[in-house]
Amino acid sequence: MTRRLPLARPYPSVPWGDYRPKAFAGEAVPFGVTAFREGHDRIGVQLRLTSPTGDVSLHRLEPLGDGFDRWETTVVLLEEGVWSFRFESFGDEFATWEHAADVKIEAGVDAPLMRDIGASLFDRAAAEKSRPRAQREALTAAALSLRDPSVSDDEALVTVRDPALAGFFRERPIMSLTTVGDEQSLLVERERAGVGAWYEFFPRSEGARRLKDGSIKSGTFRTAMRRLPAVAAMGFDVLYLPPIHPIGTLNRKGRNNTLDPGPGDPGSPWAIGSAEGGHDAIHPDLGSLADFRAFVRAARAEGIEVALDFALQAAPDHPWVAEHPEWFTTLPDGTIAYAENPPKKYQDIYPINFDNDPEGIYSEALRVIRHWIAQGVKIFRVDNPHTKPLQFWEWLIGKVNAEHPDVVFLAEAFTRPAPLQSLASAGFQQSYTYFTWRNTKAELEEFLSGLARETADFVRPNLFVNTPDILTEYLQFGGRPAYRIRAAIAATAAPTYGVYAGYELYENVARPGSEENIDNEKYEYKLRDWSGAEERGESLAPFLRRLNDIRRAHPALRQLRNLTVHWSDDDAVLVYVKHLPAALSPSGANDTIIVVVNTDPHSVRQTMVHLDTRVWGVQPGDPFEVEDLVTGSRWTWSDHNFVLLDAFAEPVHILHVKEQR
């Protein structure tokens, strides 16, 4: 039944299922609700928030003033664990009187009555012993003033409009008809669940070398360690490794996804399992389990967490195939079905059938995850989770996080919105998105706004700019400017983004008829000259380094929900702002970043940019200083500004709004 004062549509929330919304430690989280009452009397709304350790705090909500009776406040949540919250609405007797008295006394209507009602309110408040003495004395004086016949109505209006008195009642309102909403819960996870700069490389390529006979000797964990300082120097703090397990020999793929591998072709790491072991084993070319643990320790020493791929599938010669044929789909001709994503075929991979022996599969998956956690891995990138049952992921992630709350799962969910959002709701801390295919200004405006507003309570995007499977036409044909543009947007629009190795070398040649690199690293070793490219000025690494430096220096960029889209007169120039007010910032200072991007990598664009400067507390028309964090240039801006962005020189402004003195 409806309560005395209606409370509806509370958030944070998840739109389906019995799932908790989530946040990460340090995230500024908007809490809101729809609340109203009949007639013209005023209401107040507050949030009662209980931390995982039981600390209770109250936060007043502000009306959004959008005509929909929505109220909101934003709170930074620092403690990890399950928080509870509820909204409380109440008749705000002071606000009701203040509004009526202001209108009526000025109009000469019922002035004595309004003054008497106000004096009585002040008496009630002054009688509350818990209020500070100075506050009680000021309230008593105000009541006497309103009752004093020698005080004119104009003078009484000064009391009605006194902001200090209003502050007393805001801090400790006089309530009536208090209505308490249902208790909700919110999961706060560690910061890395929502903030990070990811880098992906194949360890077998790092340190690989060509022998005199033309064959290539695989890199190892020991040789790959030598790449760690460079990854850290670029500012990345998560290193994602594709599968590191033995690779099947049956139906092994050759170069460029061919079906006729040569004797030196290493095969796809996602074709997991051979006579040498399965998901809990290390490919012998990479080294031993001890070598892997040493690699994890070396990465940690560089400030990098290692993320491991978790691909629930098997090569035809995986031990599971012989030991548990019921875990796969047997076709009428007696063969086992291999994986397909038409028109793509993966003859070297058998997908799991979860319906024949769910208990056995569930148990084995949990065992494998526990094994790698024991080796020091706390982040898992999950391959194609949308091709497995949702209830399985809910069970597995729930089990793992109950034992290890700091373990993070990233969903490679390049899929429709409903499965992607369901996986996120069911427990995945992060998700890949359709970012790689959102390239125009209009596409990006809609996409980024949706991430910040519509799904932020349960979907945390990881904006990878490329992957071994994805080389978009934008990157294929956009030249070097395209790589700069996409990296800048990914690094500033979301607190988590990622880069697959080779991006900094502008690797942009696709296999004909596909959206992936030719001579793809999935099927061969890749020998790259990282330092030589940088010395020749042919590497994007310095720009990536600068982007990650900017991210570390500006807490506004480590938030998701604070992005607002602004405007330009050019259909290729994207404008958005990320603002974190001083009260919510770990630095205690306002942090405002304006990003202006020419999304057309083939052109020079000049246009007017239009900003709603009220977002960061500057009145329209007032000047403010900005510094371009990429070039160091400084300008005086206002709400309307001319920009020229040359895709071939510098296609993006990342502007820091300087604090006004």
SULQUIVEN-V806544 format. One record per residue. N is the residue number from 1. RES is the residue in one small letter. PHI is phi as a letter, one per 40 degrees, with the letter a starting at -180 (* if undefined). D_LAST is the distance of its C-alpha to the last C-alpha in Angstrom with 2 decimals. Layout:
N;RES;PHI;D_LAST + N;RES;PHI;D_LAST
This chain:
1;m;*;53.05 + 2;t;c;49.87 + 3;r;c;48.10 + 4;r;d;47.47 + 5;l;b;43.91 + 6;p;c;43.86 + 7;l;b;41.62 + 8;a;a;41.86 + 9;r;f;40.47 + 10;p;c;38.48 + 11;y;a;36.37 + 12;p;c;35.88 + 13;s;a;39.46 + 14;v;b;41.99 + 15;p;c;44.00 + 16;w;a;47.35 + 17;g;g;49.32 + 18;d;c;48.82 + 19;y;b;45.85 + 20;r;c;42.68 + 21;p;c;39.27 + 22;k;a;37.30 + 23;a;a;33.94 + 24;f;b;32.93 + 25;a;d;31.44 + 26;g;g;27.66 + 27;e;c;27.79 + 28;a;c;25.73 + 29;v;b;28.69 + 30;p;c;28.79 + 31;f;b;31.50 + 32;g;a;32.88 + 33;v;a;35.97 + 34;t;c;37.56 + 35;a;a;38.32 + 36;f;a;39.66 + 37;r;a;42.29 + 38;e;c;44.81 + 39;g;g;44.19 + 40;h;b;41.04 + 41;d;c;40.24 + 42;r;c;36.90 + 43;i;b;36.65 + 44;g;b;34.23 + 45;v;b;34.20 + 46;q;b;33.34 + 47;l;b;33.73 + 48;r;b;35.84 + 49;l;b;35.15 + 50;t;b;37.46 + 51;s;c;36.73 + 52;p;d;39.58 + 53;t;c;40.09 + 54;g;g;40.27 + 55;d;c;36.95 + 56;v;b;36.29 + 57;s;b;32.95 + 58;l;b;32.25 + 59;h;b;29.47 + 60;r;c;29.12 + 61;l;c;29.16 + 62;e;b;27.46 + 63;p;c;29.51 + 64;l;c;28.56 + 65;g;g;29.74 + 66;d;b;31.68 + 67;g;g;35.00 + 68;f;b;36.49 + 69;d;f;35.84 + 70;r;c;33.82 + 71;w;b;31.59 + 72;e;a;29.26 + 73;t;a;27.06 + 74;t;b;25.81 + 75;v;b;26.63 + 76;v;c;26.23 + 77;l;b;29.77 + 78;l;b;30.20 + 79;e;c;33.87 + 80;e;c;36.53 + 81;g;h;39.55 + 82;v;c;40.57 + 83;w;c;38.34 + 84;s;b;39.75 + 85;f;a;38.04 + 86;r;a;39.13 + 87;f;c;37.70 + 88;e;b;38.59 + 89;s;b;38.49 + 90;f;a;39.37 + 91;g;c;39.85 + 92;d;c;36.75 + 93;e;c;38.48 + 94;f;c;35.48 + 95;a;c;33.76 + 96;t;c;37.15 + 97;w;c;37.65 + 98;e;d;34.13 + 99;h;c;34.52 + 100;a;c;38.10 + 101;a;c;37.48 + 102;d;c;34.58 + 103;v;c;36.80 + 104;k;c;40.07 + 105;i;c;39.16 + 106;e;c;37.38 + 107;a;c;40.51 + 108;g;g;42.87 + 109;v;b;44.47 + 110;d;f;45.52 + 111;a;c;43.03 + 112;p;d;45.21 + 113;l;c;45.63 + 114;m;c;41.91 + 115;r;c;41.19 + 116;d;c;43.97 + 117;i;c;42.83 + 118;g;c;39.31 + 119;a;c;40.73 + 120;s;c;42.86 + 121;l;c;39.95 + 122;f;c;38.08 + 123;d;c;41.33 + 124;r;d;41.70 + 125;a;c;38.20 + 126;a;c;38.67 + 127;a;c;41.93 + 128;e;c;40.28 + 129;k;c;40.61 + 130;s;c;38.09 + 131;r;c;35.20 + 132;p;d;33.48 + 133;r;d;35.23 + 134;a;c;32.25 + 135;q;c;31.93 + 136;r;c;35.70 + 137;e;c;35.74 + 138;a;c;33.04 + 139;l;c;35.04 + 140;t;c;38.25 + 141;a;c;36.85 + 142;a;c;35.64 + 143;a;c;39.14 + 144;l;c;40.80 + 145;s;c;38.67 + 146;l;c;39.62 + 147;r;c;43.28 + 148;d;c;43.32 + 149;p;c;45.28 + 150;s;c;43.80 + 151;v;c;40.33 + 152;s;c;40.14 + 153;d;c;39.18 + 154;d;c;36.11 + 155;e;c;35.10 + 156;a;c;36.01 + 157;l;c;33.59 + 158;v;c;30.75 + 159;t;c;31.99 + 160;v;d;32.37 + 161;r;c;28.77 + 162;d;c;27.30 + 163;p;c;24.52 + 164;a;c;25.30 + 165;l;c;28.92 + 166;a;c;28.10 + 167;g;c;26.10 + 168;f;d;29.25 + 169;f;c;31.31 + 170;r;c;28.96 + 171;e;c;29.07 + 172;r;b;32.84 + 173;p;c;34.31 + 174;i;c;37.82 + 175;m;b;39.57 + 176;s;a;42.80 + 177;l;f;44.63 + 178;t;d;42.73 + 179;t;b;43.46 + 180;v;b;43.03 + 181;g;c;42.88 + 182;d;c;44.61 + 183;e;c;43.35 + 184;q;b;41.82 + 185;s;b;41.07 + 186;l;a;38.59 + 187;l;c;39.06 + 188;v;b;36.18 + 189;e;b;37.14 + 190;r;c;35.78 + 191;e;d;32.68 + 192;r;c;34.87 + 193;a;c;36.51 + 194;g;b;33.41 + 195;v;b;31.41 + 196;g;i;32.91 + 197;a;b;33.52 + 198;w;c;37.29 + 199;y;b;39.59 + 200;e;b;43.30 + 201;f;a;46.11 + 202;f;c;49.89 + 203;p;c;50.86 + 204;r;c;54.23 + 205;s;c;52.62 + 206;e;c;50.48 + 207;g;g;52.87 + 208;a;c;55.67 + 209;r;a;57.85 + 210;r;c;60.63 + 211;l;c;63.98 + 212;k;c;66.66 + 213;d;c;68.60 + 214;g;g;65.63 + 215;s;c;64.88 + 216;i;b;61.51 + 217;k;c;61.12 + 218;s;c;58.58 + 219;g;c;55.43 + 220;t;b;55.23 + 221;f;c;52.68 + 222;r;c;53.05 + 223;t;c;52.35 + 224;a;c;49.54 + 225;m;d;47.81 + 226;r;c;47.24 + 227;r;c;44.92 + 228;l;d;42.66 + 229;p;d;40.46 + 230;a;c;39.72 + 231;v;c;38.85 + 232;a;c;36.51 + 233;a;c;34.99 + 234;m;c;34.15 + 235;g;g;32.15 + 236;f;c;34.66 + 237;d;b;35.31 + 238;v;b;38.32 + 239;l;b;41.49 + 240;y;c;43.91 + 241;l;b;47.57 + 242;p;d;50.14 + 243;p;d;53.34 + 244;i;b;54.70 + 245;h;c;58.14 + 246;p;d;61.58 + 247;i;b;62.05 + 248;g;c;65.14 + 249;t;b;67.87 + 250;l;c;69.63 + 251;n;g;68.33 + 252;r;d;65.68 + 253;k;c;63.63 + 254;g;c;63.73 + 255;r;d;61.28 + 256;n;f;59.45 + 257;n;g;60.79 + 258;t;c;64.41 + 259;l;c;67.31 + 260;d;b;69.05 + 261;p;c;67.15 + 262;g;c;68.20 + 263;p;c;69.13 + 264;g;c;65.75 + 265;d;c;63.57 + 266;p;c;61.55 + 267;g;g;61.22 + 268;s;c;58.32 + 269;p;c;56.64 + 270;w;c;56.57 + 271;a;c;60.39 + 272;i;c;60.38 + 273;g;h;63.48 + 274;s;a;66.66 + 275;a;c;69.44 + 276;e;c;66.89 + 277;g;h;65.01 + 278;g;b;62.59 + 279;h;c;59.12 + 280;d;b;59.22 + 281;a;b;60.34 + 282;i;b;58.72 + 283;h;d;59.97 + 284;p;c;62.14 + 285;d;c;60.73 + 286;l;c;57.30 + 287;g;h;58.67 + 288;s;b;59.26 + 289;l;c;57.45 + 290;a;c;56.68 + 291;d;c;55.13 + 292;f;c;52.93 + 293;r;c;51.77 + 294;a;c;51.00 + 295;f;c;48.95 + 296;v;c;46.93 + 297;r;c;46.35 + 298;a;c;45.34 + 299;a;c;42.83 + 300;r;c;41.39 + 301;a;c;41.05 + 302;e;c;38.87 + 303;g;g;36.62 + 304;i;b;38.51 + 305;e;c;40.41 + 306;v;c;43.62 + 307;a;b;44.33 + 308;l;b;48.00 + 309;d;c;49.65 + 310;f;b;51.83 + 311;a;b;54.28 + 312;l;c;57.01 + 313;q;a;59.75 + 314;a;a;62.57 + 315;a;c;64.42 + 316;p;d;68.12 + 317;d;b;69.03 + 318;h;c;66.51 + 319;p;d;68.39 + 320;w;d;67.39 + 321;v;c;69.55 + 322;a;c;72.71 + 323;e;c;71.88 + 324;h;b;70.41 + 325;p;c;71.58 + 326;e;c;70.91 + 327;w;c;67.16 + 328;f;b;67.58 + 329;t;c;69.02 + 330;t;c;72.60 + 331;l;c;73.79 + 332;p;d;77.33 + 333;d;c;78.53 + 334;g;g;77.57 + 335;t;c;74.60 + 336;i;c;71.10 + 337;a;c;68.49 + 338;y;c;65.81 + 339;a;c;62.22 + 340;e;a;61.44 + 341;n;a;58.47 + 342;p;d;60.32 + 343;p;c;60.68 + 344;k;c;59.63 + 345;k;b;62.33 + 346;y;b;61.95 + 347;q;c;65.53 + 348;d;c;64.35 + 349;i;b;62.70 + 350;y;b;64.28 + 351;p;c;62.02 + 352;i;c;62.49 + 353;n;b;64.39 + 354;f;c;62.92 + 355;d;c;65.67 + 356;n;c;68.72 + 357;d;a;67.61 + 358;p;d;64.16 + 359;e;c;64.62 + 360;g;c;65.51 + 361;i;c;62.68 + 362;y;d;60.09 + 363;s;c;61.36 + 364;e;c;61.37 + 365;a;c;57.83 + 366;l;c;56.57 + 367;r;c;58.60 + 368;v;c;57.07 + 369;i;c;53.47 + 370;r;c;54.26 + 371;h;c;55.83 + 372;w;c;52.72 + 373;i;c;50.47 + 374;a;c;52.79 + 375;q;c;52.09 + 376;g;h;48.35 + 377;v;c;47.21 + 378;k;b;44.70 + 379;i;b;43.75 + 380;f;b;46.31 + 381;r;c;46.01 + 382;v;c;48.77 + 383;d;c;50.78 + 384;n;f;51.62 + 385;p;c;51.29 + 386;h;c;51.96 + 387;t;c;55.55 + 388;k;b;56.20 + 389;p;c;56.58 + 390;l;c;53.44 + 391;q;c;55.16 + 392;f;c;55.72 + 393;w;c;52.03 + 394;e;d;51.23 + 395;w;c;53.90 + 396;l;c;53.07 + 397;i;c;49.30 + 398;g;c;49.87 + 399;k;c;52.38 + 400;v;c;50.28 + 401;n;c;47.05 + 402;a;c;49.07 + 403;e;c;50.12 + 404;h;b;47.00 + 405;p;c;43.87 + 406;d;c;41.85 + 407;v;c;43.96 + 408;v;b;42.28 + 409;f;b;44.26 + 410;l;b;43.11 + 411;a;c;45.24 + 412;e;c;46.32 + 413;a;b;46.72 + 414;f;c;46.88 + 415;t;a;48.56 + 416;r;c;48.38 + 417;p;d;45.60 + 418;a;c;47.93 + 419;p;c;49.17 + 420;l;d;45.76 + 421;q;c;44.13 + 422;s;c;47.17 + 423;l;c;47.02 + 424;a;c;43.36 + 425;s;c;44.24 + 426;a;c;47.23 + 427;g;i;45.25 + 428;f;d;43.96 + 429;q;c;40.47 + 430;q;a;39.61 + 431;s;a;41.17 + 432;y;c;41.49 + 433;t;b;40.88 + 434;y;c;41.79 + 435;f;d;38.59 + 436;t;c;40.75 + 437;w;b;42.36 + 438;r;b;39.29 + 439;n;b;38.33 + 440;t;c;37.66 + 441;k;d;34.50 + 442;a;c;36.29 + 443;e;c;37.74 + 444;l;c;34.49 + 445;e;d;32.60 + 446;e;c;35.35 + 447;f;c;35.79 + 448;l;c;32.22 + 449;s;c;31.60 + 450;g;c;34.81 + 451;l;c;33.88 + 452;a;c;30.57 + 453;r;b;32.06 + 454;e;c;35.85 + 455;t;b;37.01 + 456;a;c;34.14 + 457;d;c;35.86 + 458;f;a;38.72 + 459;v;b;38.32 + 460;r;b;36.11 + 461;p;c;36.32 + 462;n;b;36.79 + 463;l;c;36.10 + 464;f;c;38.62 + 465;v;c;38.59 + 466;n;a;42.27 + 467;t;a;45.16 + 468;p;c;48.66 + 469;d;c;49.85 + 470;i;b;47.21 + 471;l;b;46.62 + 472;t;c;45.63 + 473;e;d;46.62 + 474;y;d;42.96 + 475;l;c;42.96 + 476;q;c;46.54 + 477;f;b;45.97 + 478;g;c;42.23 + 479;g;g;42.38 + 480;r;c;39.68 + 481;p;d;36.84 + 482;a;c;37.96 + 483;y;c;37.51 + 484;r;c;33.97 + 485;i;c;33.07 + 486;r;c;34.66 + 487;a;c;33.16 + 488;a;c;29.60 + 489;i;c;30.15 + 490;a;c;31.95 + 491;a;c;29.41 + 492;t;b;26.39 + 493;a;c;28.09 + 494;a;b;29.64 + 495;p;c;29.12 + 496;t;b;32.67 + 497;y;a;34.23 + 498;g;a;37.14 + 499;v;b;38.85 + 500;y;c;42.57 + 501;a;d;43.60 + 502;g;h;44.43 + 503;y;d;41.46 + 504;e;c;39.76 + 505;l;c;42.97 + 506;y;f;42.83 + 507;e;c;46.20 + 508;n;b;46.88 + 509;v;c;50.66 + 510;a;c;52.14 + 511;r;c;55.67 + 512;p;d;57.35 + 513;g;g;57.11 + 514;s;b;54.62 + 515;e;b;50.93 + 516;e;b;51.06 + 517;n;d;51.17 + 518;i;c;54.50 + 519;d;f;55.96 + 520;n;c;54.03 + 521;e;c;53.15 + 522;k;c;54.57 + 523;y;b;58.01 + 524;e;a;57.76 + 525;y;c;56.05 + 526;k;b;53.15 + 527;l;c;52.92 + 528;r;b;49.52 + 529;d;b;48.23 + 530;w;c;44.63 + 531;s;c;43.83 + 532;g;c;45.82 + 533;a;c;43.95 + 534;e;c;40.61 + 535;e;c;41.99 + 536;r;c;43.20 + 537;g;g;39.87 + 538;e;b;41.60 + 539;s;b;39.63 + 540;l;c;36.64 + 541;a;d;36.06 + 542;p;c;33.12 + 543;f;c;31.32 + 544;l;c;32.19 + 545;r;c;30.93 + 546;r;c;27.56 + 547;l;d;27.40 + 548;n;c;28.21 + 549;d;c;25.67 + 550;i;c;22.97 + 551;r;c;24.47 + 552;r;c;24.41 + 553;a;c;20.78 + 554;h;b;19.52 + 555;p;c;20.84 + 556;a;c;20.39 + 557;l;c;23.26 + 558;r;c;25.41 + 559;q;b;25.67 + 560;l;b;28.21 + 561;r;c;27.64 + 562;n;b;24.06 + 563;l;c;25.03 + 564;t;b;24.81 + 565;v;c;26.56 + 566;h;b;25.11 + 567;w;b;27.02 + 568;s;a;28.18 + 569;d;c;31.04 + 570;d;b;32.92 + 571;d;c;35.25 + 572;a;b;34.50 + 573;v;b;30.70 + 574;l;c;29.36 + 575;v;b;25.80 + 576;y;a;24.42 + 577;v;b;21.23 + 578;k;b;20.93 + 579;h;b;18.20 + 580;l;b;18.06 + 581;p;c;15.91 + 582;a;d;14.61 + 583;a;c;17.62 + 584;l;b;19.98 + 585;s;c;18.60 + 586;p;c;20.33 + 587;s;c;17.20 + 588;g;g;15.51 + 589;a;b;12.50 + 590;n;d;12.44 + 591;d;b;14.55 + 592;t;b;15.30 + 593;i;b;17.93 + 594;i;b;19.42 + 595;v;b;22.98 + 596;v;b;24.91 + 597;v;b;28.52 + 598;n;c;31.53 + 599;t;c;34.23 + 600;d;c;37.02 + 601;p;c;37.84 + 602;h;b;40.16 + 603;s;a;37.95 + 604;v;b;35.12 + 605;r;b;33.08 + 606;q;b;30.79 + 607;t;a;29.40 + 608;m;c;26.66 + 609;v;b;24.42 + 610;h;b;23.43 + 611;l;b;20.77 + 612;d;c;20.35 + 613;t;c;16.57 + 614;r;c;17.09 + 615;v;d;18.14 + 616;w;b;14.63 + 617;g;g;13.30 + 618;v;b;12.35 + 619;q;c;14.76 + 620;p;d;17.36 + 621;g;g;16.88 + 622;d;c;13.10 + 623;p;c;11.93 + 624;f;a;10.03 + 625;e;c;10.58 + 626;v;b;13.45 + 627;e;b;15.53 + 628;d;c;19.23 + 629;l;c;20.23 + 630;v;c;23.82 + 631;t;b;23.71 + 632;g;g;20.44 + 633;s;c;19.78 + 634;r;b;16.37 + 635;w;a;15.99 + 636;t;c;13.97 + 637;w;b;15.32 + 638;s;a;15.78 + 639;d;c;18.46 + 640;h;b;21.31 + 641;n;a;21.48 + 642;f;c;24.36 + 643;v;b;25.31 + 644;l;b;28.30 + 645;l;b;29.50 + 646;d;c;32.59 + 647;a;d;34.43 + 648;f;c;36.24 + 649;a;b;33.20 + 650;e;a;30.12 + 651;p;c;30.56 + 652;v;a;27.31 + 653;h;b;23.54 + 654;i;b;21.73 + 655;l;b;18.10 + 656;h;c;15.16 + 657;v;c;12.15 + 658;k;c;9.07 + 659;e;c;6.38 + 660;q;c;3.78 + 661;r;c;0.00
